[in-house]
């Protein structure tokens, strides 16, 4: 099996009723039976777009003596949610026992958390427990930006026979106090979609943002990137939540957020739209070829510079020249209306390529001298 020939079931056939995108919501943690039922009833009343109720039963925490989930008792509360509201239920599982208990209590959808995805041993234990079971499973990206770990976890679960399989993009730890709790790093989610185009992907804005004021922005971005759904945490009294209180919305606030989302189609359906996009895509293809040709010509000039520096015993890096060049190029980019951060990152990558080329050329010459 390779990532290109997985037999995957579309999310529309997972047994979830309603229109896309798939909306999953509920509290970060199941705290009490009353809290769980109050949340579910309010979601049904105010946010009918929600079709799957989520709640953390087992909570992996960084430090001991924190609230680590209510445990098995909470699974019966989810049974009550489904019986009364008709909402499907979903929980995180981190080991074989979690899987057995969740299935025994009729949980409809399981997900593997970010802290578990990083450990192939844990993922394999879950995969072994899932053999012979027909249940949807979603895999969150690992905490760190490692696409291979994410792919590996997906493949392990698929090899266990799970075909109703999906991914959850919940952002990546950066180790810095940035704007988001977990950096979105959209490029990794996009690359996973490129490698597995049939794999449904849901975005978890709650864990990306870590706070309420950026949830709408990230939710809209996820839908604009053609993700199949959203997982948003909801709590009747977020400020009193036992875990992650800053990123949870009341059901009413969730409904307001969902009402502001703009749903767009991946492709236009009429021939005029297709022709219009095709024309501009052809233009982009030509521009991309010009960019690649220009970079290739620049690389050849760099090789000539490297040879000259070697012959005249000059260092590869001359800091003053690089500083002058960077300032000049960024000033030009700014006049052209390009984003400062993008321009700097782009030119730093171009410069790193130049360093690598010069290093290679000089080393090749040194090897030839010794022969």
VOTOR-108185 format. One line per field, with one value per residue (C-alpha): x, y, z; residue number from 0; residue in one letter. Coordinates in nm, 4 decimals. Example, Ala and Ser with C-alpha at 12.3 -4.5 7.8 and 13.67 -1.06 7.14 Angstrom:
residues 2
x = (1.2300  1.3670)
y = (-0.4500  -0.1060)
z = (0.7800  0.7140)
seq = (0  1)
type = (A  S)
***
This chain:
residues 371
x = (0.0000  0.1200  -0.0284  -0.1594  -0.3806  -0.5598  -0.9175  -1.0935  -1.4629  -1.5739  -1.6890  -2.0385  -2.0684  -1.9637  -2.3233  -2.3425  -2.6582  -2.6754  -2.4979  -2.1239  -1.9045  -1.9098  -1.9329  -1.8165  -1.8623  -1.8829  -1.6765  -1.3033  -1.3716  -1.6785  -1.6998  -2.0400  -2.3485  -2.5398  -2.2682  -2.2562  -2.6344  -2.6695  -2.4102  -2.5695  -2.9207  -2.7981  -2.6089  -2.9194  -3.1240  -2.8853  -2.6424  -2.8259  -2.5273  -2.3530  -2.3998  -2.1340  -2.0924  -1.7359  -1.6100  -1.2773  -1.3124  -0.9426  -0.7274  -0.3514  -0.2005  0.1547  0.1801  0.0323  -0.2352  -0.4248  -0.7734  -0.7062  -1.0627  -1.3627  -1.2854  -1.5185  -1.8088  -1.8319  -1.8986  -2.2428  -2.3143  -2.2391  -2.4782  -2.7459  -2.6589  -2.7112  -3.0321  -3.1914  -3.0593  -2.9698  -2.6223  -2.3424  -2.0679  -1.6907  -1.4032  -1.0241  -0.8554  -0.4929  -0.4573  -0.6248  -0.8380  -0.9790  -1.0771  -1.2484  -1.4428  -1.5461  -1.6728  -1.8486  -2.0393  -2.1357  -1.9219  -1.9642  -1.6332  -1.2901  -0.9945  -0.6259  -0.4786  -0.1648  0.0294  -0.0460  0.0285  0.3922  0.4386  0.4216  0.4021  0.0839  -0.0668  0.0042  -0.1604  -0.4718  -0.4559  -0.4393  -0.7437  -0.9349  -0.8823  -1.2129  -1.4028  -1.5967  -1.5799  -1.4671  -1.1280  -0.9614  -0.5910  -0.4718  -0.1390  0.1529  0.2479  0.5647  0.5614  0.6516  0.4537  0.6003  0.4717  0.1268  0.1345  0.2675  -0.0161  -0.2736  -0.1174  -0.1078  -0.4782  -0.5629  -0.3651  -0.5902  -0.8788  -1.0241  -1.1536  -1.3663  -1.0492  -0.9771  -0.7204  -0.7556  -0.5393  -0.4928  -0.1754  0.1827  0.3762  0.6389  0.7841  0.7236  0.4579  0.3079  -0.0335  -0.1668  -0.1455  -0.0367  0.0949  -0.1339  0.1514  -0.1063  0.1595  0.1806  -0.1962  -0.1929  0.0919  -0.0995  -0.4011  -0.1759  -0.0373  -0.3787  -0.6373  -0.9176  -0.8496  -1.1133  -0.9617  -1.1217  -0.9698  -0.9567  -0.9474  -0.9890  -0.6446  -0.4822  -0.6064  -0.6122  -0.8395  -1.1811  -1.1044  -0.9232  -1.1559  -1.3551  -1.0411  -0.8974  -1.2336  -1.2815  -0.9264  -0.9792  -1.2950  -1.1251  -0.8597  -1.1347  -1.1257  -1.4214  -1.5243  -1.4486  -1.4066  -1.4909  -1.5123  -1.8254  -1.9124  -2.2159  -1.9830  -1.6396  -1.4777  -1.5564  -1.4354  -1.2012  -0.9660  -0.8842  -1.1390  -0.9972  -1.0653  -1.4238  -1.7412  -2.0909  -2.3361  -2.4905  -2.1508  -2.0712  -2.3922  -2.2952  -1.9526  -2.0976  -2.3436  -2.0575  -1.8700  -1.8726  -1.9011  -1.7286  -1.7031  -1.3680  -1.4457  -1.6946  -1.9628  -2.0456  -1.8294  -1.7683  -1.6077  -1.3971  -1.2746  -1.1983  -0.9945  -0.8193  -0.6996  -0.5435  -0.4012  -0.2235  -0.0778  0.0375  0.2035  0.4015  0.5045  0.6145  0.8319  0.9885  1.0583  1.2248  1.4259  1.5434  1.6482  1.8375  2.0217  2.1044  2.2477  2.4820  2.6091  2.6637  2.8777  3.0980  3.1338  3.2279  3.5046  3.6442  3.6391  3.8213  4.0903  4.1462  4.1212  3.8087  3.5518  3.2106  3.0193  3.0872  2.8492  2.8576  2.7690  2.4827  2.3461  2.3598  2.1995  1.9160  1.8256  1.8250  1.6077  1.3586  1.3236  1.2499  1.0014  0.8215  0.7841  0.6357  0.3738  0.5078  0.4726  0.7864  0.7942  0.7424  1.0105  1.2657  1.1990  1.2126  1.5421  1.6928  1.6106  1.7660  2.0778  2.0989  2.0839  2.3726  2.5769  2.5138  2.6154  2.9351  3.0235  2.9713  3.1802  3.4697  3.4690  3.4691  3.7759  3.9536  3.8860  4.0190  4.3422  4.4134  4.3668)
y = (0.0000  0.3507  0.6887  0.7083  0.3976  0.4066  0.2861  0.5721  0.6462  1.0083  1.1961  1.2231  0.8463  0.8383  0.8232  1.1920  1.3623  1.7229  1.9477  2.0065  2.1239  1.8827  2.0738  1.9006  2.0772  2.0264  2.0958  2.0493  1.8231  1.6383  1.7713  1.6700  1.5034  1.8328  2.0301  1.7796  1.7700  2.1485  2.1976  1.9416  2.0820  2.4366  2.3295  2.1629  2.4733  2.7461  2.5783  2.3110  2.2946  2.0850  1.7163  1.5574  1.6177  1.6004  1.5869  1.5004  1.1986  1.1287  1.4426  1.4116  1.6908  1.8182  1.8201  1.5824  1.6951  1.8714  1.7634  1.4598  1.3848  1.2301  0.8898  0.6052  0.7556  1.0324  0.7864  0.7144  1.0871  1.0843  0.7934  1.0125  1.2970  1.0746  0.9222  1.2603  1.4834  1.2454  1.3983  1.1571  1.1394  1.1611  1.1202  1.1099  0.7733  0.7324  0.3584  0.0221  0.0388  0.3757  0.2203  -0.0776  0.1402  0.3944  0.1229  -0.0574  0.2636  0.3113  0.6187  0.6997  0.8636  0.8302  1.0624  1.0214  1.3261  1.5197  1.3884  1.0307  1.0787  1.1512  0.7986  0.5143  0.2567  0.4176  0.4560  0.0903  -0.0148  0.1773  0.0292  -0.3230  -0.2539  -0.1313  -0.4422  -0.5816  -0.2690  -0.0422  0.3016  0.6438  0.7508  1.0907  1.1547  1.4866  1.6169  1.5597  1.8437  1.9174  1.9912  1.6407  1.5370  1.1867  1.1162  1.2350  1.0175  0.7222  0.7389  0.7575  0.4586  0.2488  0.3051  0.2343  -0.0908  -0.1994  -0.1943  0.1503  0.3105  0.5852  0.7708  1.1431  1.3949  1.6829  1.9895  2.1431  2.3433  2.2861  2.3873  2.6504  2.6926  3.0663  3.3014  3.3899  3.5060  3.1514  2.8806  2.6383  2.7777  2.6774  2.6031  2.5599  2.4347  2.1030  2.0507  2.1382  1.8942  1.6171  1.6905  1.6734  1.3348  1.1998  1.3868  1.1483  1.1860  1.4008  1.6799  1.8700  2.1810  2.2384  2.6193  2.5957  2.4410  2.6506  2.9757  2.9088  3.2109  3.3146  3.6313  3.4554  3.1559  3.3112  3.3995  3.0477  2.8801  3.0817  3.0135  2.6396  2.6401  2.8503  2.5786  2.3255  2.1467  1.9211  2.0479  2.2243  2.1050  2.3940  2.3658  2.4876  2.5216  2.6770  2.8805  2.8933  3.1082  2.8373  2.5454  2.2971  2.3006  2.5354  2.7969  3.0703  2.8868  2.7729  2.9440  2.9383  2.7616  3.1009  3.2498  2.9405  2.9884  3.3499  3.2414  2.9743  3.2282  3.4537  3.1867  3.2137  2.8801  2.8663  2.5958  2.4449  2.4907  2.6868  2.4786  2.6886  2.6886  3.0646  3.0341  2.7365  2.9242  3.2363  3.0461  2.8421  3.1604  3.2991  2.9632  2.9436  3.2849  3.1683  2.8646  3.0940  3.3219  3.0205  2.9005  3.2458  3.2392  2.8973  3.0006  3.3155  3.1182  2.8704  3.1570  3.3115  2.9778  2.9711  3.3186  3.2062  2.9168  3.1630  3.3752  3.0654  2.9753  3.3270  3.3320  2.9987  3.1146  3.4317  3.2632  3.4558  3.3441  3.2331  3.4682  3.8418  3.9761  4.3407  4.2470  4.0214  4.2908  4.5519  4.3183  4.2163  4.5760  4.6718  4.3786  4.4308  4.7965  4.6987  4.4331  4.6880  4.9255  4.6349  4.5848  4.2544  4.1562  4.2344  3.9029  3.7001  3.8954  3.8487  3.4745  3.4321  3.6113  3.4297  3.1009  3.2256  3.3272  2.9880  2.8243  3.0469  2.9423  2.5749  2.6174  2.7997  2.5406  2.2588  2.4247  2.4999  2.1475  1.9943  2.1954  2.0907  1.7220  1.7648  1.9156  1.6071  1.3629)
z = (0.0000  -0.0802  -0.0036  -0.3578  -0.3567  -0.0225  -0.0342  0.1454  0.1948  0.1298  0.4380  0.2860  0.3357  0.7004  0.8152  0.9051  0.7809  0.6711  0.4251  0.4146  0.5710  0.8620  1.1910  1.5087  1.8403  2.2137  2.5233  2.5468  2.8447  2.9643  3.3211  3.4529  3.3132  3.3415  3.1615  2.8761  2.8288  2.8608  2.5879  2.3557  2.3972  2.3348  2.0221  1.8798  1.9572  1.8415  1.6004  1.4001  1.1613  1.4272  1.3473  1.5692  1.9426  2.0735  2.4309  2.5861  2.8144  2.8664  2.8664  2.8078  3.0195  3.0293  3.4081  3.6698  3.9146  3.6364  3.5335  3.3157  3.2136  3.3814  3.2315  3.1402  3.3342  3.0738  2.7920  2.9311  2.9217  2.5505  2.5082  2.6652  2.4268  2.1253  2.2632  2.3363  2.0543  1.7723  1.7478  1.6630  1.9252  1.9054  2.1522  2.1529  2.2119  2.3141  2.3761  2.3160  2.6304  2.5232  2.1911  2.3548  2.5993  2.3358  2.1024  2.3872  2.4596  2.0941  2.0207  1.6518  1.5589  1.7187  1.6848  1.7654  1.9378  1.8516  2.1495  2.0430  1.6732  1.7569  1.8968  1.6393  1.9207  2.0576  1.7119  1.6346  1.9613  1.8591  1.5094  1.6513  1.8683  1.5615  1.3467  1.2290  1.3369  1.1014  1.2602  1.1329  1.2708  1.2386  1.2951  1.4317  1.3095  1.5481  1.7806  1.5844  1.2095  1.0912  0.7843  0.7827  1.1348  1.0295  0.7197  0.9149  1.1679  0.8891  0.7135  1.0325  1.0980  0.7348  0.7411  1.0287  0.7806  0.8538  0.5347  0.6903  0.7684  0.7994  0.9167  1.1609  1.1149  1.4611  1.4084  1.5215  1.8293  1.7530  2.1009  2.0734  2.2002  1.8660  1.7549  1.7634  2.0258  1.7523  1.4251  1.1344  0.8925  0.6172  0.3769  0.5653  0.5522  0.1818  0.1180  0.2969  0.0762  -0.2296  -0.1245  -0.0197  -0.2282  -0.1229  0.2500  0.4233  0.6325  0.9175  1.0739  1.4512  1.4861  1.8636  1.9127  1.6419  1.7932  2.1652  2.2000  2.0773  1.8793  1.5919  1.5502  1.2650  1.0710  1.0913  1.0258  0.7075  0.5933  0.6427  0.4315  0.1646  0.1475  0.0702  0.4048  0.4701  0.8105  1.1373  1.4944  1.7280  2.1049  2.2797  2.6476  2.8228  3.0478  2.8805  3.1490  3.4052  3.1904  3.3565  3.0561  2.7658  2.8681  2.6427  2.3165  2.3777  2.2580  2.4001  2.1665  2.0832  1.9957  1.7892  1.5928  1.5254  1.3993  1.1720  1.0343  0.9249  0.7305  0.3520  0.1740  -0.1615  -0.4270  -0.5275  -0.8968  -1.0997  -1.2659  -1.5734  -1.8859  -1.8695  -1.5258  -1.6344  -1.9437  -1.7404  -1.4803  -1.7470  -1.9170  -1.5998  -1.4970  -1.8297  -1.7562  -1.4117  -1.5729  -1.8038  -1.5159  -1.3109  -1.6000  -1.6181  -1.2438  -1.2645  -1.5699  -1.3908  -1.0808  -1.3005  -1.4786  -1.1396  -1.0244  -1.3241  -1.2375  -0.8777  -1.0049  -1.1959  -0.8816  -0.6797  -0.9240  -0.9105  -0.5293  -0.5179  -0.7550  -0.5520  -0.2085  -0.1069  0.1483  0.0313  0.2607  0.2677  0.5277  0.4203  0.0612  0.1782  0.4117  0.1361  -0.1161  0.1190  0.2045  -0.1638  -0.2720  0.0115  -0.0820  -0.4431  -0.3312  -0.1144  -0.4082  -0.6048  -0.3344  -0.2020  0.1633  0.3666  0.5522  0.2360  0.0481  0.3236  0.3577  -0.0205  -0.0575  0.2393  0.0662  -0.2577  -0.0667  0.1060  -0.2365  -0.3455  -0.0421  -0.1174  -0.4824  -0.3912  -0.1275  -0.3763  -0.6452  -0.4096  -0.2639  -0.6110  -0.7031  -0.3835  -0.4636  -0.8187  -0.6901  -0.4777  -0.7661)
seq = (0  1  2  3  4  5  6  7  8  9  10  11  12  13  14  15  16  17  18  19  20  21  22  23  24  25  26  27  28  29  30  31  32  33  34  35  36  37  38  39  40  41  42  43  44  45  46  47  48  49  50  51  52  53  54  55  56  57  58  59  60  61  62  63  64  65  66  67  68  69  70  71  72  73  74  75  76  77  78  79  80  81  82  83  84  85  86  87  88  89  90  91  92  93  94  95  96  97  98  99  100  101  102  103  104  105  106  107  108  109  110  111  112  113  114  115  116  117  118  119  120  121  122  123  124  125  126  127  128  129  130  131  132  133  134  135  136  137  138  139  140  141  142  143  144  145  146  147  148  149  150  151  152  153  154  155  156  157  158  159  160  161  162  163  164  165  166  167  168  169  170  171  172  173  174  175  176  177  178  179  180  181  182  183  184  185  186  187  188  189  190  191  192  193  194  195  196  197  198  199  200  201  202  203  204  205  206  207  208  209  210  211  212  213  214  215  216  217  218  219  220  221  222  223  224  225  226  227  228  229  230  231  232  233  234  235  236  237  238  239  240  241  242  243  244  245  246  247  248  249  250  251  252  253  254  255  256  257  258  259  260  261  262  263  264  265  266  267  268  269  270  271  272  273  274  275  276  277  278  279  280  281  282  283  284  285  286  287  288  289  290  291  292  293  294  295  296  297  298  299  300  301  302  303  304  305  306  307  308  309  310  311  312  313  314  315  316  317  318  319  320  321  322  323  324  325  326  327  328  329  330  331  332  333  334  335  336  337  338  339  340  341  342  343  344  345  346  347  348  349  350  351  352  353  354  355  356  357  358  359  360  361  362  363  364  365  366  367  368  369  370)
type = (X  X  X  X  X  X  X  X  X  X  X  X  X  X  X  X  X  X  X  X  X  X  X  X  X  X  X  X  X  X  X  X  X  X  X  X  X  X  X  X  X  X  X  X  X  X  X  X  X  X  X  X  X  X  X  X  X  X  X  X  X  X  X  X  X  X  X  X  X  X  X  X  X  X  X  X  X  X  X  X  X  X  X  X  X  X  X  X  X  X  X  X  X  X  X  X  X  X  X  X  X  X  X  X  X  X  X  X  X  X  X  X  X  X  X  X  X  X  X  X  X  X  X  X  X  X  X  X  X  X  X  X  X  X  X  X  X  X  X  X  X  X  X  X  X  X  X  X  X  X  X  X  X  X  X  X  X  X  X  X  X  X  X  X  X  X  X  X  X  X  X  X  X  X  X  X  X  X  X  X  X  X  X  X  X  X  X  X  X  X  X  X  X  X  X  X  X  X  X  X  X  X  X  X  X  X  X  X  X  X  X  X  X  X  X  X  X  X  X  X  X  X  X  X  X  X  X  X  X  X  X  X  X  X  X  X  X  X  X  X  X  X  X  X  X  X  X  X  X  X  X  X  X  X  X  X  X  X  X  X  X  X  X  X  X  X  X  X  X  X  X  X  X  X  X  X  X  X  X  X  X  X  X  X  X  X  X  X  X  X  X  X  X  X  X  X  X  X  X  X  X  X  X  X  X  X  X  X  X  X  X  X  X  X  X  X  X  X  X  X  X  X  X  X  X  X  X  X  X  X  X  X  X  X  X  X  X  X  X  X  X  X  X  X  X  X  X  X  X  X  X  X  X  X  X  X  X  X  X  X  X  X  X  X  X  X  X  X  X  X  X)
***
